[in-house]
Amino acid sequence: MNVFAVFIIFFGYTTSANTFENYHLYKQHQIQIQVARNYKFKQLECLAQTIYFEARGEPIVGQYAVAQVVMNRVFSKIFPDSVCGVVFQPNQFSWVKESTHQILDGKQWVDALKVAYNVLTNDVPYSKIIPLNVLFYHTKASHPGWDHRMIRVATIGNHVFYRLKE
């Protein structure tokens, strides 16, 4: 069975006059779906990289918290509105500034992908880990110049999480 026949059976088009036009619309739709899939995959990759490079040694709840900060930023009005936009915004995540980004541990990478997927598809209620207004974090070892302007909300694993003062 050819593509035209499948399309016609599935969508119920039976007139030959519309076949080319309908097939053209079908192909446009398929291209749009592929573009959306590529976009979603890129967002998944950006979030997974952030989880891997920022929190791979953390307990799973810490990895979800780091992912949630990214998503909280996506949904805030003061940061870019995409995962990759948030991740690659200048001077926001330490791993982006580093010159090499090698994934050295396959299991931890797979774990980061799972967390990212669960967060992006809402399969896990990650928003219960830290409040939705938490937009910043740092490791316990670092002492950023901005933390005094924030309200400390939680410490999870090796990360300290903050929200803006209102």
Backbone hydrogen bonds in HBPLUS format (Angstrom, degrees):
<---DONOR---> <-ACCEPTOR-->    atom                        ^
c    i                          cat <-CA-CA->   ^        H-A-AA   ^      H-
h    n   atom  resd res      DA  || num        DHA   H-A  angle D-A-AA Bond
n    s   type  num  typ     dist DA aas  dist angle  dist       angle   num
A0006-VAL N   A0002-ASN O   3.08 MM   4  6.42 163.1  2.11 155.4 160.0     1
A0007-PHE N   A0003-VAL O   2.89 MM   4  6.03 166.2  1.91 152.6 156.8     2
A0008-ILE N   A0004-PHE O   2.82 MM   4  5.99 160.5  1.86 150.2 156.0     3
A0009-ILE N   A0005-ALA O   2.83 MM   4  5.99 166.5  1.85 153.3 157.0     4
A0010-PHE N   A0006-VAL O   2.85 MM   4  5.90 168.3  1.86 153.0 157.0     5
A0011-PHE N   A0007-PHE O   2.87 MM   4  5.88 166.5  1.89 150.1 154.3     6
A0012-GLY N   A0008-ILE O   2.72 MM   4  5.29 124.5  2.03 136.0 147.2     7
A0019-THR N   A0016-SER O   3.29 MM   3  5.07 152.1  2.37  96.8 104.9     8
A0022-ASN N   A0018-ASN O   2.74 MM   4  5.79 167.4  1.75 165.9 170.0     9
A0023-TYR N   A0019-THR O   2.82 MM   4  5.91 159.2  1.86 150.4 156.6    10
A0024-HIS N   A0020-PHE O   2.87 MM   4  6.05 156.8  1.92 149.1 155.7    11
A0025-LEU N   A0021-GLU O   2.96 MM   4  6.26 157.8  2.01 148.4 154.0    12
A0026-TYR N   A0022-ASN O   2.82 MM   4  6.04 154.7  1.88 146.8 154.7    13
A0027-LYS N   A0023-TYR O   2.83 MM   4  6.13 158.3  1.88 152.9 157.8    14
A0028-GLN N   A0024-HIS O   2.96 MM   4  6.23 158.3  2.01 148.5 154.6    15
A0029-HIS N   A0025-LEU O   2.90 MM   4  6.14 157.3  1.96 147.9 154.3    16
A0030-GLN N   A0026-TYR O   2.90 MM   4  6.22 154.9  1.96 149.1 156.3    17
A0031-ILE N   A0027-LYS O   2.92 MM   4  6.19 154.0  1.99 149.9 156.6    18
A0032-GLN N   A0028-GLN O   2.93 MM   4  6.23 157.3  1.98 149.0 155.3    19
A0033-ILE N   A0029-HIS O   2.90 MM   4  6.19 154.4  1.97 149.6 156.8    20
A0034-GLN N   A0030-GLN O   2.95 MM   4  6.20 156.9  2.00 145.6 151.7    21
A0035-VAL N   A0031-ILE O   2.88 MM   4  6.15 158.6  1.93 152.8 158.4    22
A0036-ALA N   A0032-GLN O   2.94 MM   4  6.15 159.2  1.98 147.0 152.8    23
A0037-ARG N   A0033-ILE O   2.83 MM   4  6.11 154.6  1.89 148.5 156.2    24
A0038-ASN N   A0034-GLN O   2.85 MM   4  6.09 161.1  1.89 150.6 155.6    25
A0039-TYR N   A0035-VAL O   2.89 MM   4  6.10 156.5  1.94 148.0 154.8    26
A0040-LYS N   A0036-ALA O   2.84 MM   4  6.06 165.1  1.87 151.8 155.9    27
A0041-PHE N   A0037-ARG O   2.76 MM   4  5.96 157.5  1.81 150.8 157.5    28
A0042-LYS N   A0038-ASN O   2.93 MM   4  6.12 156.0  1.99 145.1 151.4    29
A0043-GLN N   A0039-TYR O   2.97 MM   4  6.29 155.1  2.03 149.7 156.6    30
A0044-LEU N   A0040-LYS O   2.91 MM   4  6.14 156.8  1.96 148.9 155.4    31
A0045-GLU N   A0041-PHE O   2.84 MM   4  6.09 158.4  1.88 151.2 157.1    32
A0046-CYS N   A0042-LYS O   2.90 MM   4  6.14 160.2  1.94 150.7 155.5    33
A0047-LEU N   A0043-GLN O   3.02 MM   4  6.22 163.1  2.05 149.6 153.8    34
A0048-ALA N   A0044-LEU O   2.85 MM   4  6.00 163.9  1.88 152.7 158.0    35
A0049-GLN N   A0045-GLU O   2.86 MM   4  5.99 158.8  1.90 149.3 155.0    36
A0050-THR N   A0046-CYS O   3.11 MM   4  6.29 154.9  2.18 141.2 147.8    37
A0051-ILE N   A0047-LEU O   2.95 MM   4  6.24 160.7  1.99 152.5 157.6    38
A0052-TYR N   A0048-ALA O   2.80 MM   4  5.98 164.9  1.82 151.9 156.7    39
A0053-PHE N   A0049-GLN O   2.81 MM   4  5.91 175.8  1.81 155.5 157.0    40
A0054-GLU N   A0050-THR O   2.87 MM   4  5.57 146.7  1.98 140.8 149.6    41
A0055-ALA N   A0051-ILE O   2.81 MM   4  5.18 148.3  1.91 134.4 142.5    42
A0056-ARG N   A0052-TYR O   3.28 MM   4  4.62 135.0  2.50 125.4 122.3    43
A0058-GLU N   A0055-ALA O   2.99 MM   3  5.23 163.6  2.01 116.7 121.4    44
A0062-GLY N   A0059-PRO O   2.85 MM   3  5.28 128.3  2.12 110.9 125.0    45
A0063-GLN N   A0059-PRO O   3.12 MM   4  6.57 146.7  2.24 149.5 159.6    46
A0063-GLN N   A0060-ILE O   3.12 MM   3  5.03 119.7  2.50  92.6 107.6    47
A0064-TYR N   A0060-ILE O   2.98 MM   4  6.33 157.3  2.03 152.3 158.0    48
A0065-ALA N   A0061-VAL O   2.98 MM   4  6.17 148.6  2.08 137.6 146.6    49
A0066-VAL N   A0062-GLY O   3.03 MM   4  6.27 156.7  2.09 145.3 150.2    50
A0067-ALA N   A0063-GLN O   3.03 MM   4  6.26 161.8  2.06 146.9 152.3    51
A0068-GLN N   A0064-TYR O   2.78 MM   4  5.98 147.7  1.88 144.9 154.8    52
A0069-VAL N   A0065-ALA O   3.01 MM   4  6.33 149.0  2.11 146.1 153.2    53
A0070-VAL N   A0066-VAL O   3.32 MM   4  6.71 157.5  2.38 146.9 151.6    54
A0071-MET N   A0067-ALA O   3.03 MM   4  6.40 162.3  2.06 150.5 155.1    55
A0072-ASN N   A0068-GLN O   2.66 MM   4  5.84 160.1  1.70 157.4 163.3    56
A0073-ARG N   A0069-VAL O   2.99 MM   4  6.19 152.8  2.07 144.9 151.6    57
A0074-VAL N   A0070-VAL O   3.00 MM   4  6.36 151.5  2.08 145.6 153.9    58
A0075-PHE N   A0071-MET O   3.07 MM   4  6.37 152.6  2.15 150.8 156.7    59
A0076-SER N   A0073-ARG O   3.10 MM   3  4.97 151.9  2.18  98.6 107.3    60
A0086-VAL N   A0082-SER O   2.96 MM   4  6.22 154.4  2.02 150.6 156.4    61
A0087-VAL N   A0083-VAL O   2.89 MM   4  6.14 170.9  1.90 158.7 161.1    62
A0088-PHE N   A0084-CYS O   2.91 MM   4  5.89 165.2  1.93 149.0 152.6    63
A0089-GLN N   A0086-VAL O   3.32 MM   3  5.30 164.6  2.34 103.2 107.2    64
A0096-VAL N   A0093-PHE O   3.14 MM   3  5.74 139.5  2.31 113.4 123.1    65
A0097-LYS N   A0094-SER O   3.13 MM   3  5.49 134.2  2.35 106.5 117.7    66
A0098-GLU N   A0095-TRP O   3.30 MM   3  5.37 141.7  2.46  97.5 107.6    67
A0109-TRP N   A0105-ASP O   2.99 MM   4  6.21 147.6  2.10 149.1 159.2    68
A0110-VAL N   A0106-GLY O   2.93 MM   4  6.17 158.5  1.98 148.8 154.2    69
A0111-ASP N   A0107-LYS O   2.88 MM   4  6.16 158.9  1.93 150.0 156.3    70
A0112-ALA N   A0108-GLN O   2.92 MM   4  6.10 153.9  1.99 140.1 147.0    71
A0113-LEU N   A0109-TRP O   2.89 MM   4  6.19 154.7  1.96 149.8 156.7    72
A0114-LYS N   A0110-VAL O   2.93 MM   4  6.21 154.8  1.99 149.6 156.3    73
A0115-VAL N   A0111-ASP O   2.97 MM   4  6.26 163.9  2.00 153.4 157.1    74
A0116-ALA N   A0112-ALA O   2.92 MM   4  6.08 168.2  1.93 150.8 154.5    75
A0117-TYR N   A0113-LEU O   2.84 MM   4  5.98 162.1  1.87 149.2 154.5    76
A0118-ASN N   A0114-LYS O   2.87 MM   4  6.06 166.8  1.88 152.9 156.7    77
A0119-VAL N   A0115-VAL O   2.91 MM   4  6.12 155.6  1.97 153.0 159.7    78
A0120-LEU N   A0116-ALA O   2.88 MM   4  6.05 169.6  1.89 155.8 158.7    79
A0121-THR N   A0117-TYR O   2.93 MM   4  6.00 146.6  2.04 150.4 158.7    80
A0123-ASP N   A0118-ASN O   2.92 MM   5  4.78 130.9  2.16 136.4 145.4    81
A0122-ASN N   A0119-VAL O   3.27 MM   3  5.04 155.1  2.34  97.0 104.3    82
A0126-TYR N   A0124-VAL O   2.64 MM   2  5.47 133.6  1.85 114.4  98.5    83
A0128-LYS N   A0125-PRO O   3.30 MM   3  6.22 168.9  2.31 123.6 125.5    84
A0129-ILE N   A0126-TYR O   2.98 MM   3  5.69 171.0  1.99 127.1 129.4    85
A0134-VAL N   A0131-PRO O   3.21 MM   3  5.74 164.2  2.23 118.6 119.9    86
A0135-LEU N   A0162-TYR O   3.10 MM  27  6.44 129.3  2.36 146.0 159.4    87
A0136-PHE N   A0162-TYR O   3.35 MM  26  5.12 162.0  2.38 143.9 140.4    88
A0162-TYR N   A0136-PHE O   2.86 MM  26  5.12 164.5  1.88 142.4 142.8    89
A0138-HIS N   A0160-VAL O   3.04 MM  22  5.52 141.9  2.19 143.4 155.0    90
A0160-VAL N   A0138-HIS O   2.78 MM  22  5.52 163.4  1.81 167.0 172.4    91
A0142-SER N   A0139-THR O   3.19 MM   3  5.48 142.8  2.33 104.0 113.6    92
A0140-LYS N   A0158-ASN O   2.83 MM  18  5.61 141.7  1.97 148.7 151.7    93
A0149-ARG N   A0146-TRP O   2.94 MM   3  5.61 158.9  1.98 123.5 130.3    94
A0150-MET N   A0147-ASP O   3.20 MM   3  5.28 164.0  2.23 108.9 111.6    95
A0151-ILE N   A0163-ARG O   2.90 MM  12  5.38 171.5  1.91 159.0 161.9    96
A0163-ARG N   A0151-ILE O   2.98 MM  12  5.38 152.9  2.05 144.2 152.2    97
A0153-VAL N   A0161-PHE O   2.78 MM   8  5.58 177.1  1.78 153.6 153.7    98
A0154-ALA N   A0161-PHE O   3.42 MM   7  5.19 159.9  2.46 126.9 129.7    99
A0161-PHE N   A0154-ALA O   2.75 MM   7  5.19 172.7  1.75 161.5 162.9   100
A0156-ILE N   A0159-HIS O   2.91 MM   3  5.45 150.6  2.00 154.8 163.3   101
A0159-HIS N   A0156-ILE O   3.03 MM   3  5.45 167.6  2.04 134.0 135.8   102
